């Protein structure tokens, strides 16, 4: 067992003032600076979230989305703020079929949804923050205006997409091809148009008066009813954009869709696990699969199996298959469908599902029948060819990054913060990445394309409908221990987020690891179910495992029927975690060494 202050890699960080972890060092630095300025965890998380929009544009943007999960020491409650914008009012299955489409493209303008990230951060700041908006945005403005070192992943994406940006998505070319050429990895990169958007939001907020709440409301109006919405509406009313279909299409999104939307706050979905209460967003995200996996695993002696042994990896994988099969059949926007989430998490239903876990790898996708309902998993439409190195093939894959056959997909962003007041915040920003959609002229950011996760087949909880939220993969986690705030964590990774974070969490709860050691344990996942992103591929029986897995374990997993695929060590996920050690009266922070730029800070 690894002690609390020692790991094989990075040290776990302890402090008494504040703890931060994020998928890039600059957001971590911004969050800590805001805490040092007197802000709380909510202020710090928002500041980091806006910096992520600037420095990781291949993963997220101001036009994207974010779920925020938090614990407030003031109210003693866990809250979810939904920053997942809905589909436009004009989006119907009939509209897509009239265009000759059997599915929703993963790029361009057709899958664009209402940008939810800005509204979600503003709502959180209005309810729980303390600092003026200018203090929150100053770091994002500074990096966009003065420049930051371009990540290799960003540079790679721009280089592959450069012909598209130069010939088709001209505004993206103006932003991402300075001097008409792709910027080099490590070069100082600026986005003056995005900086100007942030600055105008601040000007309009300041013009509304000196009251902090009034300023936040004014900034929200400027985005959803003012100059941002007007620029989006004006552009989309005329633009016809090349997308992954190989054709040009107009958007369905309008300024009116933005004007009618506000970020919603709602209770979390939770599950007891021993002395812990685990909280997640609702079934408009994939988040409850984390809870379903925990409920299934609660009936096994995981500690007795030994961490990373064949029995452990097999059992965790088979429970993941069952939970994600239920996601495919039953999850969607609960405002538009009757989602049987209570039954899916109930002991009786879970016991029946647990009995399906056998000694060999399951071959079929097996959704359950909660309350006697008949499950239905829509067939994914035929998509474009698998992604290659050319830009047209890349558009056919709806994931944020340039997808290569041998690359692990570590996409999206994460930020988690704990403060000395007892607050915890976890957020997983995404959407509006540079590959998703053209930059909106004059604004410096792209729109999110989360609509691609929906089906045109009607009658399913995740069927396309006007104003319905597409089911998102974004999945922050927050845990109470004996009723007190204990842990907040998340990772990039699309559909795989709730597998990689589960392995981290089990390392802490079932194997007694410190936070940092838990981020460094063996990572593995199954793609037994359809991907949420175009072209919605699945790989039944495939089990992807990092190469540092014991060869004897790999051999036994193959004997059990798993199609084991080995990938490089420390290549799956980028878990970020913060927590509270109440016995020592200390805060904790950890960041996975995967992805290289993931960093924690603590004082």
Protein Blocks (a to p, Z undefined) as FASTA:
>chain_A
ZZfkbcfkbcddddfkbccddfbfklmmmmmmmmmnopafklmmmmmmmmmmmmmmmlgc
fklccddddddfklopacdddfbdcddfklcfklmmmnopabdcfehjllpccdfklmmm
mmmmmmmmmbdfklmmmmmmmmmmnopaddfklmmmmmmmmmmmmmmmmmlmmmmmgghi
acdehiacddfklmmmmmmmmmmmmmnojbfklmmmmmmmmmmmmmmlmmmmmmmmmpcc
ddfkopacddfbdfklmmmpccdddddddddehjbccddddfkbmklmmmmmmmmmmmpc
fklnoghiaklmmmmmmmmmmmmmmmmmmgccfklbccfkklmmpmklmmmmmmmpcfbd
cfbdcdddehhiacdddddddddddddfbfklmmmpmbfbdcdfklccdedjddddddfk
opacddddeehiaklpccdehklpacdfklmmpcfbehiakbccehiacddfbdcdddde
ehiafbdcddehijmlmmmmmmmmmmmmmnopafklmmmmccdddfkbccfbdehiaceh
iacddfkbcfklmmmmmmnopacddddehkgojaddddddfknopacddddfehklaccd
dZZ
